[in-house]
Amino acid sequence: MAQQKENRKTYNFHGITKSRYGQGVHYEVFGHAYVRSDGRVCAWFAGRDRDAIELCEGFRVLSRSRTNPNEEVP
């Protein structure tokens, strides 16, 4: 069965995950974040092994500005 795509708006983001690569290993990354129709915040980004990663938990958005991706989230 084909997976149905949701209409969603994406945002550039700077984020961090501490759960993807094991205990005590954190990974900071730039990618694309979006809010799903069920309210979950998810993100796509390139992993440290150059693989495409999609997470809907286990990460924190550090910035989401369109004009300045280094601007902190209040």
C-alpha positions in Angstrom: 0.0 0.0 0.0 1.4 3.4 -1.0 2.0 5.8 1.8 -0.1 8.9 1.4 1.8 12.3 1.6 0.4 15.0 3.8 0.2 18.6 2.7 2.7 20.4 4.9 4.9 23.5 5.0 8.5 22.9 5.8 10.9 25.2 7.6 14.7 25.3 7.6 15.9 24.4 11.1 19.0 23.9 13.2 18.5 21.0 15.6 20.1 18.4 17.8 19.5 14.8 18.5 20.9 12.8 21.4 18.9 9.6 20.7 19.8 8.7 17.2 23.4 7.5 17.6 23.5 5.9 21.0 23.9 6.9 24.7 25.8 10.1 25.2 26.3 10.9 21.5 24.7 14.1 20.2 24.5 15.3 16.6 23.8 18.9 15.6 22.4 19.4 12.1 20.6 21.7 9.7 17.6 20.3 8.0 13.9 20.7 7.2 11.3 20.6 10.0 7.5 20.3 9.6 4.4 19.9 11.7 2.2 16.9 10.7 -1.6 17.0 10.6 -1.6 15.1 13.9 0.4 17.9 15.5 3.8 16.1 15.7 6.9 18.0 14.8 9.1 16.0 12.5 12.4 16.7 10.7 14.4 15.5 7.7 18.1 15.8 7.7 21.4 14.2 6.5 22.7 11.8 9.1 26.4 11.6 10.1 26.7 8.5 7.9 25.4 10.6 4.9 22.0 8.8 5.1 18.6 10.5 4.9 17.0 10.6 8.4 13.4 11.4 9.3 12.6 11.8 13.0 9.4 12.6 14.7 10.8 12.4 18.3 14.1 12.4 20.0 15.3 15.8 18.6 15.2 19.4 19.6 14.7 22.4 17.3 17.3 25.0 18.2 16.4 27.5 15.4 13.6 27.9 12.8 14.1 31.3 11.3 13.8 31.6 7.5 16.1 34.6 7.4 18.7 33.5 10.0 19.0 29.8 10.8 21.2 30.6 13.8 18.5 32.7 15.5 17.5 30.8 18.7 13.9 29.6 19.4 12.5 31.6 22.3 
